[in-house]
């Protein structure tokens, strides 16, 4: 999207369908929409944004819908807006190469009540395992924050980051991360949130 104004829509400014999609947004204001400025399906990467401005939308966050990403690489880049996971996001494949989620340094991810980020497992069938990876490599000056989406935050607001039996230990890393207000009642049998 270049020099496109997304405004006064009855829902979201930009809504993406399933798939490993890469979106570039340049000089495109997203304003006054009844929904989120951006509502992404897991697997959608905002690869380049220049001149992205948002205002007057339902909530000024990049929404990520609950779904499973079962192939490819997905990157959440720090764009000046927090991401909000609206439900469980599962990074899991029944076999083969591990799908991988990368959280860029400086990013903030808000978790909706009860939502979890599940790597290398699925809730279906009591927690089947399969390959998956999470790369959350912050820095001392640009840490990654995963927190509650509630205005008044409290322990247990969201489920947790679940590293299932299929989590790839050679790819998965969490460094310079602040994980706060998680640990809700949503647990996978045999696993526990960080």
N, C-alpha and C positions, 0 to 999 in steps of 0.2 A: 504494500500500500504506500503510495507516494502522493503527497498533496491531496489526501482524501479526508474529508470531514465526516465523522460518524456522529450524528447528533439527533436528539429528540426522537429516538426509536422507542417502540413500545416494550422492548426487551433489552438485550445486551447490545453494546456497541459492536463487538466482534465476537462471533461464536464459531468455534471450530469443531468439525466432525472427527470421528476416530481416524487414527492413522499417524504415522510418524511424519508430521508436517513441520516445515520450517517457514516462519513468517518474518518478514521484514517490514517495519513500520517507519516511514520517514515523513516528517513534517505533516503529521496527521493528527489533529485534535480529536479526542473522543469525549463528548460532553453531553450532559443533560439527557442521558438515556435512563429508562425506567429500570434497567438491570445493571449488571456490572459493566465496566468499560471493556474488559476482555474476559471471556469465559472459554477456557481451554479444556479440551479433552486430553487426558494423559498421553504424552507422546508429542504434543505440540511444543516446539521450541521457538521462542522469540529470539531470532539470531542477531538481529540488528535493529536498534531503535535510535533514531535521531529526530529530535523535535517531537517526541511523543508527549502530549499533554492531556491530562484528564481533569474534569471538574463537573460537579453537578449530577453525577451518576448515583445510583442507588447506594453504593459503597465504593470507595476508591481503593479497590484491591483487584488483583488479577485472580479471578476465580478458577479453580481446577476441580472438575467434576469427579465424583467417585467412579472408578473404573479400573480395569486391569490393563497394564502395558506388558505385552508378552514377547516383544521383539524390539531390537534396535537400541539406540541411545537417545536419551531425553535429557536436555539441559535446561535448568531454570536459572536464568541470568538475573543479576541484580539490576533492576531498571528504575529504581526510585519508588516503586510501589510494592507493598508486600503481596505475596501470593497467599491465597486462602484455599486450603483443601476442604471441600464441602462435605466429604465423606471419605470412606476408606479408599486409598490408592494402593494398588497391589502391583509390585514389580516382580513378575514371576512368569516362567515358561515351563511347560511340562517336560521339556528336554531341549538339548542343543545349547547354543551360545546364550550366556546370561543377558537378559535385557538390563540396561544400566541407567540409573537416574543419577545425574550430577547436579549438586547444589553449588552454585558459584559463591565465591567469597563475598561477604557483605549482604547476602540475601536474608530476608525475613520471611518465614513461612508461618502463617497463622493456621491453626488447626481448629476446625469447627467442633462443637461438642460431640464427644464419642468417637471422632475420626482417628484413624491410625494410618501410618505409613508402613506397609508390610513388604518386606524384601525376602525373596526366596521361599515363599510359602503362600498359601491361600486359605481362607476360612472354609471353603467348600470341602465337605468330607472330613471335617475335623482338623484341617490344616495339612493338606497335601504339600509336599516339598518339591521344589524344582529350582533351576538356576535363577539367580537374580543378584544384582549388585547395587550398592549405594556408595557414591563418592561425594563426601561432604568435607572438603578440604578448605577450611577457612584459614585465616592468617591472624596473627596477633593484633593487627590493626584493622582487619576486616573479618570479624568472626561471623559465623552463620548462626542465626537465631531461629529456633523452632519454638513457638509459644501458643498460648490460647488465643482464640479469636474473640473471646468474650470481653466486653468493656471492663468488667470487674473480674480480674483473674483470680483463680484459686487452684490448689493442687487437685488433680483428677479431672480437669476440664476436658481433656482430650485423651484418647486411648493410649497411644505410645508409638515408638518406632520399634517394630517387631522384626528381628533378624531371625528368619526361619532356618531350618536345617539345610535348605538349598542355597543359602547366602554364600556367594563366592568370596572366600577369604583372601584370595590373591588380588582382588579388585576393590573390595569394600574397605573404606576408611572413613572414620569420623575424627576430625582434628579441628581444634579451635571452634567448637560448637557450644552454644548455650541451648540446652533442652530444658524448658521450664513449663510447669503446670500440667504435665502429662500424668499418666498412671491411672486413668479411669478404669472402670469396671470391665472394659472390653479387652479380654485376653484370649489368646489362642492356646488351646491345650498343648502343653509341653513347651511353650514359649512364654517369655515375659518381656514387657516393654523395658527399654533402657531408662 
